[in-house]
């Protein structure tokens, strides 16, 4: 590693993660905004369904004991249950049992 590459590399893990994920997050943000998720209730419902399906796939990771050793509040960061409740508020039933969304 050269002195210049050391200077360019952030020291905190969170800063490094932000740096390497900035471009894909920017593209994803533009894609989401292109669908105007807050323009109508139907658009918002589609957005929340996508969030719910995505978050539901990650529940096991949020509850992984080894990952929780690294990020102690990881389980509390899971948004699957919040998305499930949002869908219920919108009058939608979810396809996964409530226990899996926790």
Contact map, one row per residue, 1 for C-alpha under 8 A:
111011000000000000000000000000000000000000000000000000000000000000000000000000000000000000000000000000
111111000000000000000000000000000000000000000000000000000000000000000000000000000000000000000000000000
111111100000000000000000000000000000000000000000000000000000000000000000000000000000000000000000000000
011111110000000000000000000000000000000000000000000000000000000000000000000000000000000000000000000000
111111111000000000000000000000000000000000000000000000000000000000000000000000000000000000000000000000
111111111000000000000000000000000000000000000000000000000000000000000000000000000000000000000000000000
001111111100000000000000000000000000000000000000000000000000000000000000000000000000000000000000000000
000111111100000000000000000000000000000000000000000000000000000000000000000000000000000000000000000000
000011111110000100000000000000000000000000000000000000000000000000000000000000000000000000000000000000
000000111111101100000000000000000000000000000000000000000000000000000000000000000000000000000000000000
000000001111101100000000000000000000000000000000000000000000000000000000000000000000000000000000000000
000000000111111100000000000000000000000000000000000000000000000000000000000000000000000000000000000000
000000000111111110000000000000000000000000000000000000000000000000000000000000000000000000000000000000
000000000001111111000000000000000000000000000000000000000000000000000000000000000000000000000000000000
000000000111111111100000000000000000000000000000000000000000000000000000000000000000000000000000000000
000000001111111111110000000000000000000000000000000000000000000000000000000000000000000000000000000000
000000000000111111111000000000000000000000000000000000000000000000000000000000000000000000000000000000
000000000000011111111100000000000000000000000000000000000000000000000000000000000000000000000000000000
000000000000001111111100000000000000000000000000000000000000000000000000000000000000000000000000000000
000000000000000111111110000000000000000000000000000000000000000000000000000000000000000000000000000000
000000000000000011111111100000000000000000000000000000000000000000000000000000000000000000000000000000
000000000000000001111111110000000000000000000000000000000000000000000000000000000000000000000000000000
000000000000000000011111111000000000000000000000000000000000000000000000000000000000000000000000000000
000000000000000000001111111100000000000000000000000000000000000000000000000000000000000000000000000000
000000000000000000001111111110000000000000000000000000000000000000000000000000000000000000000000000000
000000000000000000000111111111000000000000000000000000000000000000000000000000000000000000000000000000
000000000000000000000011111111100000000000000000000000000000000000000000000000000000000000000000000000
000000000000000000000001111111110000000000000000000000000000000000000000000000000000000000000000000000
000000000000000000000000111111111000000000000000000000000000000000000000000000000000000000000000000000
000000000000000000000000011111111100000000000000000000000000000000000000000000000000000000000000000000
000000000000000000000000001111111110000000000000000000000000000000000000000000000000000000000000000000
000000000000000000000000000111111111100000000000000000000000000000000000000000000000000000000000000000
000000000000000000000000000011111111100000000000000000000000000000000000000000000000000000000000000000
000000000000000000000000000001111111000000000000000000000000000000000000000000000000000000000000000000
000000000000000000000000000000111111100000100000000000000000000000000000000000000000000000000000000000
000000000000000000000000000000011111111100100000000000000000000000000000000000000000000000000000000000
000000000000000000000000000000011011111100110110000000000000000000000000000000000000000000000000000000
000000000000000000000000000000000001111110110000000000000000000000000000000000000000000000000000000000
000000000000000000000000000000000001111110110000000000000000000000000000000000000000000000000000000000
000000000000000000000000000000000001111111110000000000000000000000000000000000000000000000000000000000
000000000000000000000000000000000000011111111000000000000000000000000000000000000000000000000000000000
000000000000000000000000000000000000000111111100000000000000000000000000000000000000000000000000000000
000000000000000000000000000000000011111111111110000000000000000000000000000000000000000000000000000000
000000000000000000000000000000000000111111111111000000000000000000000000000000000000000000000000000000
000000000000000000000000000000000000000011111111100000000000000000000000000000000000001001000000000000
000000000000000000000000000000000000100001111111110000000000000000000000000000000000000000000000000000
000000000000000000000000000000000000100000111111111000000000000000000000000000000000000000000000000000
000000000000000000000000000000000000000000011111111100000000000000000000000000000010011000000000000000
000000000000000000000000000000000000000000001111111110000000000000000000000000000010001000000000000000
000000000000000000000000000000000000000000000111111111000000000000000000000000000000000000000000000000
000000000000000000000000000000000000000000000011111111100000000000000000000000010010000000000000000000
000000000000000000000000000000000000000000000001111111110000000000000000000000111011000000000000000000
000000000000000000000000000000000000000000000000111111111000000000000000000000010000000000000000000000
000000000000000000000000000000000000000000000000011111111100000000000000000000000000000000000000000000
000000000000000000000000000000000000000000000000001111111110000000000000000001110000000000000000000000
000000000000000000000000000000000000000000000000000111111110000000000000000000010000000000000000000110
000000000000000000000000000000000000000000000000000011111111000000000000000000000000000000000000000000
000000000000000000000000000000000000000000000000000001111111110000000000000001000000000000000000000000
000000000000000000000000000000000000000000000000000000111111111000000000000001010000000000000000000111
000000000000000000000000000000000000000000000000000000001111111100000000000000000000000000000000000000
000000000000000000000000000000000000000000000000000000000111111100100000000000000000000000000000000000
000000000000000000000000000000000000000000000000000000000111111100110000011111000000000000000000000000
000000000000000000000000000000000000000000000000000000000011111110110000011000000000000000000000000000
000000000000000000000000000000000000000000000000000000000001111111110000000000000000000000000000000000
000000000000000000000000000000000000000000000000000000000000001111111000000000000000000000000000000000
000000000000000000000000000000000000000000000000000000000000000111111100000000000000000000000000000000
000000000000000000000000000000000000000000000000000000000000111111111111010000000000000000000000000000
000000000000000000000000000000000000000000000000000000000000011111111111111000000000000000000000000000
000000000000000000000000000000000000000000000000000000000000000011111111000000000000000000000000000000
000000000000000000000000000000000000000000000000000000000000000001111111000000000000000000000000000000
000000000000000000000000000000000000000000000000000000000000000000111111110000000000000000000000000000
000000000000000000000000000000000000000000000000000000000000000000111111111000000000000000000000000000
000000000000000000000000000000000000000000000000000000000000000000010011111110000000000000000000000000
000000000000000000000000000000000000000000000000000000000000011000110011111111000000000000000000000000
000000000000000000000000000000000000000000000000000000000000011000010001111111000000000000000000000000
000000000000000000000000000000000000000000000000000000000000010000000000111111000000000000000000000000
000000000000000000000000000000000000000000000000000000000000010000000000111111100000000000000000000000
000000000000000000000000000000000000000000000000000000100110010000000000011111111000000000000000000001
000000000000000000000000000000000000000000000000000100100000000000000000000011111110000000000000000000
000000000000000000000000000000000000000000000000001110110010000000000000000001111111000000000000000011
000000000000000000000000000000000000000000000000000100000000000000000000000001111111100000000000010011
000000000000000000000000000000000000000000000000000000000000000000000000000000111111110000000000000000
000000000000000000000000000000000000000000000001101100000000000000000000000000111111111000000000000000
000000000000000000000000000000000000000000000000000100000000000000000000000000011111111100000100000010
000000000000000000000000000000000000000000000000000000000000000000000000000000001111111110000000000000
000000000000000000000000000000000000000000000001000000000000000000000000000000000111111111000000000000
000000000000000000000000000000000000000000001001100000000000000000000000000000000011111111111100000000
000000000000000000000000000000000000000000000000000000000000000000000000000000000001111111111100000000
000000000000000000000000000000000000000000000000000000000000000000000000000000000000111111110000000000
000000000000000000000000000000000000000000001000000000000000000000000000000000000000011111110000000000
000000000000000000000000000000000000000000000000000000000000000000000000000000000000001111111000000000
000000000000000000000000000000000000000000000000000000000000000000000000000000000000001111111100000000
000000000000000000000000000000000000000000000000000000000000000000000000000000000000001100111110000000
000000000000000000000000000000000000000000000000000000000000000000000000000000000001001100011111100000
000000000000000000000000000000000000000000000000000000000000000000000000000000000000000000001111100000
000000000000000000000000000000000000000000000000000000000000000000000000000000000000000000000111110110
000000000000000000000000000000000000000000000000000000000000000000000000000000000000000000000111111110
000000000000000000000000000000000000000000000000000000000000000000000000000000001000000000000001111111
000000000000000000000000000000000000000000000000000000000000000000000000000000000000000000000000111111
000000000000000000000000000000000000000000000000000000010010000000000000000000000000000000000001111111
000000000000000000000000000000000000000000000000000000010010000000000000000000011001000000000001111111
000000000000000000000000000000000000000000000000000000000010000000000000000001011000000000000000011111
